[in-house]
Amino acid sequence: MTVLDTAVIARLGTDLGDPCFVRRFVATYRDMLPGRVQRVFAALETGDSDDLMDAVLSLRTSSTTVGATALAALADDVEQQVRRCDPAGARRAVRHLRGTADRTSQALEQHGAGFLQLP
C-alpha cells in the first residue's frame, strides 16, 4: 500500500479552487499529526476506550482527507479492534503507527507544491 495518494489532495484543490487553503490544510494536518498519534497511544495506555475511539476516528478521517492511505488503513484497523473490545488487538494494530505517520509526513513534505498546483 502506498503511503500517500497525491490525487486526493489534487482533487481537493480542484474542488475547492483555492491552492492556498489546501496548502494550509496540509500543513495543519502535518502539524497536528504527532499529537493525533500520541493521543491514540495515550488512550490505549490508559485503557480509555471512548478516548481511543475518538482519537482513532480523528486520525482516520483527517488522514483519509489528505490521501494518507496507509495511515488511514492502520487507524481503521485500530478502530475495528476497539469495536471488538480487543485491547491486545488494538496494541498490535498500532505497532507501525508512528513509523507510518513519519513516512506520511515526509511524503507530504516532499510532494508539497507539486500536487497543490491548480489548473
Buried (B, 14 or more C-beta within 10 A) or exposed (E): EEBBBBEBBBEBBEEEEEBEEBBEBBEEBBEBBEEBBBBBBBBBEEEEBEBBBBBBBBBBEBBBBBBBBBBBBBBBBBBBBBEEEEBEBBBEBBEBBBEBBBBBBEBBEEBBEEBBEEE
